[in-house]
Amino acid sequence: METDKWGRRIRAFRKLKGYTQEELAKNLKVSVSILGEIERGSRLPTESFLKDVAGLLEIQVDELTPPDDAE
């Protein structure tokens, strides 16, 4: 599921940059439960959420974009 891929990439970059879910959620001004839902793939992130995440993690939004599965 596409939603799941967004969440896995956000979680991976969050951990790579050394943020806990609580820290990232606080900086994004969202609840930990919303961030958790996105990371688990049960909620699709909005475009503005992705921009905010990318800005905080100091990466490009493209880096959060799941690769196409051309198999």
Backbone as ProteinMPNN parsed JSONL, in Angstrom:
{"seq_chain_A": "METDKWGRRIRAFRKLKGYTQEELAKNLKVSVSILGEIERGSRLPTESFLKDVAGLLEIQVDELTPPDDAE", "coords_chain_A": {"N_chain_A": [[0.847, -1.182, 0.0], [0.537, 2.228, -0.798], [0.384, 4.242, 1.174], [1.615, 3.06, 3.33], [4.264, 2.953, 2.464], [5.069, 5.656, 2.467], [5.0, 6.172, 5.195], [6.962, 4.393, 6.194], [9.272, 5.478, 5.078], [9.322, 8.05, 6.215], [9.619, 7.333, 8.926], [12.126, 6.035, 8.798], [13.883, 8.146, 8.023], [13.436, 9.863, 10.176], [14.506, 8.4, 12.321], [17.137, 8.148, 11.401], [17.977, 10.786, 11.557], [17.955, 11.108, 14.248], [15.689, 11.689, 15.807], [13.058, 11.205, 18.187], [9.727, 9.826, 18.106], [8.102, 11.443, 19.664], [9.579, 13.854, 19.869], [9.726, 14.686, 17.158], [7.008, 14.915, 16.519], [6.245, 16.961, 18.296], [7.775, 19.124, 17.307], [6.59, 19.327, 14.81], [4.148, 20.132, 15.503], [1.989, 18.372, 15.828], [0.023, 15.637, 17.105], [1.457, 12.813, 18.819], [0.102, 10.526, 18.236], [-0.994, 11.015, 15.698], [1.338, 11.242, 14.125], [2.297, 8.666, 14.541], [0.251, 7.155, 13.31], [0.639, 7.896, 10.658], [3.248, 6.938, 10.242], [2.783, 4.21, 10.572], [1.223, 3.725, 8.427], [-1.519, 3.977, 8.364], [-2.636, 6.382, 7.914], [-2.644, 8.855, 5.448], [-0.081, 11.1, 4.617], [-0.329, 14.678, 4.33], [0.438, 17.038, 1.711], [1.504, 19.418, 2.742], [2.286, 18.537, 5.262], [4.325, 16.749, 4.574], [6.167, 18.556, 3.5], [6.777, 20.019, 5.798], [7.919, 18.008, 7.422], [10.154, 17.307, 5.849], [11.532, 19.751, 5.894], [12.175, 20.013, 8.664], [13.767, 17.746, 9.009], [15.791, 18.353, 7.393], [15.981, 17.572, 4.671], [15.129, 16.842, 1.219], [11.811, 16.937, -0.122], [11.482, 15.071, -2.123], [13.103, 12.986, -1.287], [11.582, 11.712, 0.57], [9.637, 10.623, -0.938], [8.168, 7.64, -1.945], [9.881, 5.098, -3.802], [9.108, 4.134, -7.195], [7.58, 1.034, -7.784], [8.605, -0.723, -10.129], [8.249, -3.449, -11.073]], "CA_chain_A": [[0.0, 0.0, 0.0], [1.322, 3.458, -0.941], [0.4, 4.929, 2.46], [2.598, 2.343, 4.137], [5.608, 3.312, 1.995], [5.356, 7.006, 2.965], [5.268, 6.058, 6.625], [8.254, 3.737, 6.419], [10.349, 6.416, 4.72], [9.348, 9.09, 7.243], [10.196, 6.714, 10.125], [13.546, 5.785, 8.566], [14.606, 9.419, 8.08], [13.327, 10.363, 11.547], [15.495, 7.676, 13.125], [18.456, 8.503, 10.88], [18.303, 12.131, 12.043], [18.033, 11.073, 15.7], [14.473, 12.161, 16.474], [12.047, 10.265, 18.658], [8.406, 10.217, 17.601], [7.622, 12.554, 20.49], [10.295, 15.082, 19.485], [9.324, 15.118, 15.82], [5.606, 15.349, 16.597], [6.218, 18.268, 18.967], [8.289, 20.121, 16.368], [5.634, 19.46, 13.707], [2.898, 20.608, 16.106], [0.936, 17.359, 15.682], [0.086, 14.681, 18.2], [2.257, 11.613, 18.583], [-0.774, 9.515, 17.62], [-1.093, 11.309, 14.261], [2.603, 10.845, 13.525], [2.318, 7.207, 14.579], [-0.657, 6.653, 12.27], [1.305, 8.109, 9.366], [4.379, 6.011, 10.148], [2.254, 2.841, 10.434], [0.551, 3.604, 7.141], [-2.976, 4.029, 8.458], [-3.049, 7.745, 7.546], [-1.84, 9.406, 4.36], [0.402, 12.456, 4.95], [-0.675, 15.738, 3.388], [1.595, 17.654, 1.059], [2.123, 20.383, 3.658], [2.944, 17.747, 6.311], [5.576, 16.25, 4.0], [7.087, 19.694, 3.41], [7.213, 20.326, 7.159], [8.824, 16.931, 7.84], [11.4, 17.461, 5.091], [12.223, 20.929, 6.423], [12.735, 19.701, 9.981], [14.801, 16.717, 8.886], [16.795, 18.922, 6.49], [16.058, 16.763, 3.456], [14.202, 17.268, 0.179], [10.569, 16.157, -0.133], [11.704, 13.933, -3.04], [13.719, 11.888, -0.553], [10.511, 11.021, 1.284], [8.766, 10.006, -1.925], [8.476, 6.218, -2.145], [10.286, 4.768, -5.177], [8.13, 3.364, -7.967], [7.855, -0.406, -7.874], [8.466, -1.113, -11.537], [8.649, -4.86, -11.166]], "C_chain_A": [[0.896, 1.251, 0.0], [1.453, 4.205, 0.389], [1.486, 4.361, 3.352], [4.021, 2.763, 3.75], [6.007, 4.708, 2.47], [5.777, 6.918, 4.42], [6.614, 5.435, 6.929], [9.406, 4.683, 6.119], [10.456, 7.536, 5.763], [10.002, 8.539, 8.508], [11.71, 6.525, 9.96], [14.358, 7.081, 8.658], [14.557, 10.012, 9.481], [14.399, 9.714, 12.419], [16.918, 8.032, 12.695], [18.917, 9.857, 11.428], [18.273, 12.218, 13.568], [16.838, 11.61, 16.453], [13.67, 10.989, 17.022], [10.72, 10.698, 18.034], [7.893, 11.436, 18.359], [8.266, 13.877, 20.089], [9.829, 15.596, 18.131], [7.889, 15.626, 15.829], [5.502, 16.74, 17.226], [6.673, 19.376, 18.019], [7.352, 20.354, 15.184], [4.297, 20.017, 14.17], [1.716, 19.689, 15.777], [1.057, 16.42, 16.87], [0.947, 13.485, 17.808], [1.391, 10.562, 17.89], [-0.929, 9.757, 16.116], [0.195, 10.892, 13.558], [2.709, 9.32, 13.48], [1.438, 6.584, 13.515], [-0.021, 6.785, 10.896], [2.446, 7.105, 9.202], [3.918, 4.558, 9.985], [1.519, 2.632, 9.114], [-0.958, 3.617, 7.211], [-3.533, 5.42, 8.152], [-2.097, 8.252, 6.478], [-1.375, 10.817, 4.733], [-0.028, 13.463, 3.883], [0.605, 16.3, 2.781], [2.291, 18.64, 1.993], [2.827, 19.665, 4.81], [4.296, 17.256, 5.805], [6.616, 17.365, 3.887], [7.642, 20.055, 4.781], [8.216, 19.286, 7.668], [10.178, 17.099, 7.154], [12.206, 18.648, 5.613], [12.893, 20.655, 7.754], [13.895, 18.717, 9.898], [15.934, 17.146, 7.955], [17.077, 18.013, 5.297], [15.086, 17.344, 2.441], [12.95, 16.389, 0.241], [10.72, 14.931, -1.031], [12.289, 12.721, -2.307], [12.695, 11.094, 0.252], [9.59, 10.257, 0.338], [9.142, 8.548, -2.136], [8.887, 5.955, -3.604], [9.174, 3.992, -5.877], [8.541, 1.909, -7.991], [7.597, -0.866, -9.298], [8.96, -2.541, -11.715], [7.649, -5.621, -11.975]], "O_chain_A": [[1.893, 1.307, 0.72], [2.518, 4.741, 0.694], [2.189, 5.098, 4.044], [4.881, 2.911, 4.617], [7.161, 4.924, 2.837], [6.776, 7.508, 4.83], [7.329, 5.894, 7.819], [10.409, 4.686, 6.833], [11.56, 7.923, 6.146], [10.85, 9.204, 9.103], [12.48, 6.82, 10.874], [15.407, 7.109, 9.301], [15.537, 10.604, 9.932], [15.107, 10.394, 13.161], [17.799, 8.198, 13.538], [20.096, 10.048, 11.724], [18.534, 13.283, 14.129], [16.958, 11.955, 17.629], [13.605, 9.922, 16.411], [10.607, 11.801, 17.5], [7.319, 12.349, 17.766], [7.587, 14.897, 19.981], [9.569, 16.788, 17.966], [7.587, 16.65, 15.216], [4.758, 17.592, 16.741], [6.044, 20.43, 17.935], [7.321, 21.447, 14.62], [3.425, 20.334, 13.361], [0.609, 20.145, 15.492], [2.076, 16.409, 17.561], [1.137, 13.19, 16.628], [1.881, 9.798, 17.059], [-0.989, 8.802, 15.342], [0.146, 10.254, 12.506], [3.163, 8.756, 12.485], [1.822, 5.599, 12.884], [-0.131, 5.882, 10.066], [2.592, 6.495, 8.143], [4.594, 3.766, 9.329], [1.229, 1.499, 8.73], [-1.623, 3.302, 6.224], [-4.748, 5.618, 8.133], [-0.881, 8.094, 6.595], [-2.195, 11.647, 5.127], [-0.083, 13.145, 2.695], [1.706, 16.064, 3.279], [3.52, 18.696, 2.036], [3.859, 20.137, 5.286], [5.296, 17.335, 6.518], [7.8, 17.147, 4.147], [8.827, 20.361, 4.919], [9.233, 19.635, 8.267], [11.222, 17.039, 7.803], [13.425, 18.558, 5.756], [14.05, 21.022, 7.956], [14.881, 18.84, 10.625], [16.902, 16.413, 7.751], [18.226, 17.726, 4.959], [14.307, 18.24, 2.766], [13.032, 15.221, 0.62], [10.157, 13.875, -0.743], [12.007, 11.576, -2.661], [12.926, 9.929, 0.576], [8.857, 9.36, 0.756], [10.287, 8.239, -2.465], [8.306, 6.526, -4.527], [8.399, 3.284, -5.235], [9.712, 1.588, -8.193], [6.508, -1.338, -9.626], [9.944, -2.803, -12.407], [7.803, -6.826, -12.172]]}, "name": "protein", "num_of_chains": 1, "seq": "METDKWGRRIRAFRKLKGYTQEELAKNLKVSVSILGEIERGSRLPTESFLKDVAGLLEIQVDELTPPDDAE"}
